[in-house]
Amino acid sequence: MTSAGKWALVCLALASTSLHAALFEDEEARRAILELRQKVETLRQNSQSSDQALQKSTEQLVQSQRAAEQELVQLKQSLLQLQSQIDTLKQELNETRGEKEQLNREITLLQRSQKDILSGLDDRLKSADERMKTIDQRFDQLEPVQVQIDGLTFEADPTEKREYDAALGIFRKGEFAAAASSFAAFLRKYPSSGYRPSALFWLGSAKYVLREYSDTVSQIKAFIAMAPSHSRVPEGMLTLANAQIELKLAKDAKKTLEDLIKQHPTSEAASAAKERLAKLK
């Protein structure tokens, strides 16, 4: 082969190599462009998604802000209402305090008035007591009154009569201990009173009810010895016999019952005495 031919072959080979290289480079370029386009599209899509998310977040933020503003408005209204209620309560509290102070003043005035009234009442009561004492003294100085009691007739001072009637009233109410004390005090105060026999009878009867049988015996015996014709002697003798029975003095009781039946056969006490005597036998 000639030199020209060899050179031509070399040139042809070089041209073929260059063409192949050029074709390769164009293919790489297209691929790069496609990748770039794909990246751009991806970036565009991502940007669009980000914009949408941002817009959505912005809308949510706006809604939250509006809701917060509404809650703030409601809170302000609630605070205003609360403040109004507080002001009302303060006013009511002030009014209540004023009423309390007024009541305290009125109570103080009433207490002072009550003290004045009580003081005046005490003075009036003292004055009344003094007048009553004066009246009692005048009453005590009155002329003796004629008394008829238990078959006896005698004169007694008004005070004496009043105290005897009071002691008898206590006995009839069933307050025997108080009655015994009252009759004993009466007998000490009026040792020569015309009421003495009757007072001894009632004192002995009270002692019997109180089961003080020894005192009963002594009081009833004193009564019978002082006034043997007293209308209550039969009752007294029956009480005496009963007290003697309680004291285990059967012999004395038997004699008292026999004397009662003999001396006062028609009395109610004699009928009871017969029953008691039959039991003793």
Order of alpha helices (4+ residues) and beta strands (2+ residues): alpha-beta-beta-alpha-alpha-alpha-alpha-alpha-alpha-alpha
